[in-house]
Amino acid sequence: MFCTLLCLASSAFAYSRTAAINYSNQYALDPNPAYKFYGGADCTNFVSQCFYAGGMKKSASWTTSYNNDGQQCGTTNWNKADSFKNYVKSLNWNRLGNWSKNGVTGTYAYVNNSAK
């Protein structure tokens, strides 16, 4: 399973799309051992890691804590797709939409940083 991440700059926080992409490139096929790996259900955890690597600040409801193995485990908003979607919507980002390609559909979020 491959996860795709599209993020643009936000005035709410300093965000580096390049840092998020670099993190994604480094850990997409070889998960970061600092984080708990959830096997086939790891996509939202990975996307959260990418957002965090890009500069998105953790909050009380979107964060990680350490387990007994010294790995970071995320909150429901960090790990679960629908909860993450609702969390992103609560940030009042400008766009949350859907995409479809070759019969596969999904949801994406992005920030419009234009002056409009």
PEWOBEL-V293884 format. One record per residue. RES is the residue in one letter. SS is DSSP state (2 for helix, 1 for strand, 0 for the rest). PSI is psi in whole degrees, 0 to 359 (999 if undefined). Layout:
res=RES ss=SS psi=PSI
res=RES ss=SS psi=PSI
//
This chain:
res=M ss=0 psi=133
res=F ss=0 psi=140
res=C ss=0 psi=136
res=T ss=0 psi=138
res=L ss=0 psi=124
res=L ss=0 psi=115
res=C ss=0 psi=141
res=L ss=0 psi=169
res=A ss=0 psi=148
res=S ss=1 psi=144
res=S ss=0 psi=346
res=A ss=0 psi=336
res=F ss=1 psi=153
res=A ss=0 psi=122
res=Y ss=0 psi=134
res=S ss=0 psi=103
res=R ss=2 psi=324
res=T ss=2 psi=317
res=A ss=2 psi=320
res=A ss=2 psi=317
res=I ss=2 psi=318
res=N ss=2 psi=318
res=Y ss=2 psi=314
res=S ss=2 psi=314
res=N ss=2 psi=324
res=Q ss=2 psi=323
res=Y ss=2 psi=3
res=A ss=0 psi=319
res=L ss=0 psi=348
res=D ss=0 psi=89
res=P ss=0 psi=146
res=N ss=0 psi=119
res=P ss=0 psi=349
res=A ss=0 psi=342
res=Y ss=1 psi=146
res=K ss=0 psi=137
res=F ss=0 psi=127
res=Y ss=0 psi=24
res=G ss=2 psi=230
res=G ss=2 psi=355
res=A ss=2 psi=36
res=D ss=0 psi=0
res=C ss=2 psi=311
res=T ss=2 psi=323
res=N ss=2 psi=315
res=F ss=2 psi=317
res=V ss=2 psi=319
res=S ss=2 psi=319
res=Q ss=2 psi=319
res=C ss=2 psi=314
res=F ss=2 psi=315
res=Y ss=2 psi=317
res=A ss=2 psi=329
res=G ss=2 psi=348
res=G ss=0 psi=0
res=M ss=0 psi=129
res=K ss=0 psi=141
res=K ss=0 psi=156
res=S ss=0 psi=179
res=A ss=0 psi=328
res=S ss=0 psi=351
res=W ss=0 psi=88
res=T ss=0 psi=181
res=T ss=1 psi=160
res=S ss=1 psi=164
res=Y ss=1 psi=137
res=N ss=0 psi=183
res=N ss=0 psi=341
res=D ss=0 psi=2
res=G ss=0 psi=11
res=Q ss=0 psi=152
res=Q ss=1 psi=129
res=C ss=1 psi=138
res=G ss=1 psi=161
res=T ss=0 psi=174
res=T ss=2 psi=319
res=N ss=2 psi=334
res=W ss=2 psi=322
res=N ss=2 psi=333
res=K ss=0 psi=129
res=A ss=2 psi=310
res=D ss=2 psi=320
res=S ss=2 psi=320
res=F ss=2 psi=317
res=K ss=2 psi=314
res=N ss=2 psi=324
res=Y ss=2 psi=313
res=V ss=2 psi=319
res=K ss=2 psi=324
res=S ss=2 psi=342
res=L ss=0 psi=355
res=N ss=0 psi=38
res=W ss=0 psi=161
res=N ss=0 psi=339
res=R ss=1 psi=132
res=L ss=1 psi=120
res=G ss=1 psi=189
res=N ss=1 psi=156
res=W ss=1 psi=159
res=S ss=1 psi=135
res=K ss=1 psi=127
res=N ss=0 psi=41
res=G ss=0 psi=0
res=V ss=1 psi=131
res=T ss=1 psi=160
res=G ss=1 psi=183
res=T ss=1 psi=143
res=Y ss=1 psi=157
res=A ss=1 psi=140
res=Y ss=1 psi=162
res=V ss=0 psi=131
res=N ss=0 psi=113
res=N ss=0 psi=19
res=S ss=0 psi=166
res=A ss=0 psi=355
res=K ss=0 psi=999
//
